[in-house]
Amino acid sequence: MPPIDQLRRFATASTTTPQGVVQYRRACSPGYTGGVTQVLLHGIGSASGNWLGQLLAASASNGSANHVLAWDAPGYAASDALPIEHPRAADYAARMWAWLDALELDPQQTITLVGHSLGALMAAAATLQAPRRVHRLVLLAPAQGYGNADAQVRQKKLSDRLSSLAQLGPAGMAKKRAAEMLSARADSQQVAFVERMMAGIDPHGYTQASHMLANGDLAADLARVSCAVTIASGSADTVTPPEGCEALALQLGTPYVTLGDVGHSCALEAAPAVNALLGLDRRQP
């Protein structure tokens, strides 16, 4: 079954927080009635649907007991944008906790917080805001941000990204970049799925996220995180190359896990390895 058809199993829901509406998807292990175990934060050209492989694993009978939430970040899909033109990672983090509080998650129960690409910056900031609520932080192909770069470099990175959006629009950008998010080994259905998710981005939300990326400093935030941290990526990732991800892990003294010969959209292309890493499938080695 094509990925887009599989995704229909996980309809979006939305909840209103004091800071705005958040749209999300949910999946639970059969018969599990406990609290949320994993919260998944997508990247800049993605959406909650990009966590399809993890939603499928969480809803399967695979020996695990999981309750997974995957949000659409502020300014994505039907989630309200942030009220700040140039938000920081901490602004996304505050919205995340407002969302989880609106869902009445027990603040005494800890979660595994997972960030992919730009979502890594959000996840690290969220962990700093509520360290007692996160027992493990998993960063997949993390975007490290350019907050520590020279001002000219930072501005060029931002300008290049926004120029591409202005010239091509979401659909054109998706058509041009979808294959670059995966390895050469990815099948055509995966490429089409990534393209469809990317084509659905909202220009305003993407612009806000681009500003956050330009000013983010993941290494600085992670240096202040006290919970367990794992960094993982694929060897064929050309967006956040594995050398940089491994160097970050080495700098922090935290584990680095290779997900194999896969590209940037590793949660989709290397779903079994990612699911095992997140504890979503105990049958995986």
N, C-alpha and C positions, 0 to 999 in steps of 0.2 A: 504494500500500500504506500503511495507517495506520502512524504512527510506532511504536506499541507493537509491531506485527508486525516492523517493520524492526529494532527493538532486539534481537529474539531472535537476530539474527546475531552478537551480541556478548555471549556468555555471561559471567557473572561468574566470576571465579576468586578465590582467597584465598591469602594467605601469612601465615605466623606470624613475627612479629618478637619481639625481646626485650621489646618494650613491649606486645605484643598482636597480635591478628589484624587484618589489613587486607583488605577485599574491593575488587576493582577490575575494570575492563574494559580490553581491549587491542585495538588495531588496527594493522596493518602494511600498507605498500604492497606490492603483488604482487611477489614475488621479492626484496624487501629483507631482508637479514640483518644489518644493522648495529644499532648500539645505539639506545637510546631517544632520541628527538629532542624530543618535547613531553610535558609532564606537566600534566594538567588538574585543577584543584581547584574543585569546585562551591560553590554558595551555601547559605544557611541553610535554605531550603525546598526543596532540590533533592537530587540524587543523581547517581551516575556516569552514569545514563541520560540526564540532561539534556544530555550532550555528544554525543547521537546524530548530529547534523549533522557533527561533527568526526570521529567514528569512521567514518562512511560515507565521508567525503572521504579519510581516511588509508588506507582499504582499497581505494580505487579506483585505476585506471590513469589518472593525471592529470598525469604528468610530474614528480611529486614523489617523494622517497624519505623516508618517514616511519615512525616507530614510536612510537605514541601510547599513553600510559597515563592512565586516568581513575579516580581512586579514589572510594570511598565514605568520607567523612571519619569520624573516630572518633565512635562513637555513632550512625552512620547505617548502614542495611541490616545486613549481617552483620559490620561492622567493630566491634571492641571499643571501648567508651567509654573515655575518659581516666579515670585513677584520681583525678582532682581535680574537686571539685564546681564550682569557679569557675576554669576554665582560662583561660590567656592564649593569644594567637596563637602565642607561642613553643612552647607545649606541643603544639599541632597540628603545628607545623613540625618539631619533634623526631620526632614519630611518622612524618611524611612521609619524612624521611631514613632512619629505621629501616626503613621499608617498602622504599624503593629499594635500600638496602644488602642487605636480605634477598633481593631479586631479583637481587642480584649485579651491579648496574649498575657500570660502570667509573667510579670516582670522578674519573678524569682527563678523562672526556668531559663536556662541558658540555651543558646542556639549555635549551630555551625553557620557562619556567615560566609557566603561565597561571592566573590566578585570576578567578573570576566572583563579584561581589557580596562576600559574606563571605569567599569563597576568596581575595580580594585581600589581606586581612589575613594569612591563612595564608601566601600566596606571598611577601609582602614579608618576613615574619619568617623564612621558610625561606631566602631569599636572604641575609639578614644572617647566618644561622648558617653557611652554606657558600658564600660569595661566589664562590669559584673554580669552583663546579659549575653556576653559572647565567650564561649569556652574554646572556640577554634575558628581561625580565620584561614580560608583557602583562597588563594589568588591564582586565577588561570590566565595565562598570557597577559600579565598585568601591564597596563599603560602606566608609566612612571611619572608623566607630566613634565612640563618644561619650566616649572617655577624656579628651578635652580639654574636655568640657562641664562646666557647673555640676553639682554632685552631685545636686541635685534633678531637673534635666533628665535626667541619666543614669539615675536611679532610676525616673523616670516612663516612659522609653522601655522599660526592662527590664520594669517591672510591666505595662505595656500589652500587650507581646508575650506574656508568660507568662499573663496573664489571658485573652487570646484563645485560647491553647492549652487552658487549663483549661476554658473555657466551651464551646468548639466541638469540641475534639479534633482530631487530624490531618485526618480526613476532612471534618469541617465547616469547618475553616479552609481546606482546599484548595478546597472548593466555593465558599466566599465569595471567595477571593482569586485563584484561578487566572487569571481573565480580566484582573485588574489587572496580571498579570505580562507581558502582551502588549499590543500596540497594538489599536486598534479594527479594523484591517485583517487581523488574524490569522484563520486559518480555524478551524472548529470542531474539527478533528482536533488542531490544535496546542493549543488550549485544553484539550481532553480529556486530552492527553498530559501537559501541565503539571500538571493537577489530579491525575492518577494518581501522578505522581512525588511531589508534595507530600503526598498522602494517605498515602504510605508512610513518612513520617518517624517516628522513634522519639521519644516525648516527652522521655525523659531526655537523649538526644543533642541534641535541639533546645534543651532548657533549658540545657545546658552551653554550646552555641554562642551562645545569647542572652547569657549572662554574658560570654563573650568579646567579643561585639559591643559590649556596654555599656562595656567597659573598653579597647577597642582604640583606637589612634591611628595610622591609616595614614600620615598626612602626616609624623609624627615618624619612623616607620620608613623611609619612602621617602627622607627627607632624608639617611639614612646609607647608602643603596644606591648602589653604584658602577657597576653594569652598565646597559646601555641599558634604558629603560623606555618603554612606550607605553601610553596610557590611551585607551579607546574606549567609546562608549555610543551608544544610540539617541535620537533626538530626541523620541520619544513615551514615554520612560521616566519614570514618575511615582514610582518607588521610590527610585532614585538619579538625580535629575533631571540632564540634561546640563549645566546651568549649573554645578552643583557639581563635576561631573567635569572640565569644561573649566577651571574655576578652580583645581582641584588641579594639573592639568597645567601651567597657567601659573605657579603658585606654585613648582613644581619645575623649570620650564624644560625640560619634556619634551613630546614630541608628543602632541597630542590628535587622535583620528580619530572622525568621526561615521559611524555605521553605517546612517544613513538613518532613515526614519520607522518605527522599531520600538520595542518596549517593553523591559522589564527583562530578559526571557528572550531576550536578543539572540543568544546562541549557537545557539538553535533558530530564531528568527524571521528572523534575518539570517545564516543559515549560510554562504551564498556569500561575503559580505563578511568574515565572521570567518575563514573558511577561508583566504581570500587573505591576510589580515593575519597569520595564524599560519604561512603558508608551506605549507599543506596542499593547495593546489590551484594549480599554476602557470598553469593555463588562465584563471584569473580575472584581470581587469584590476587 
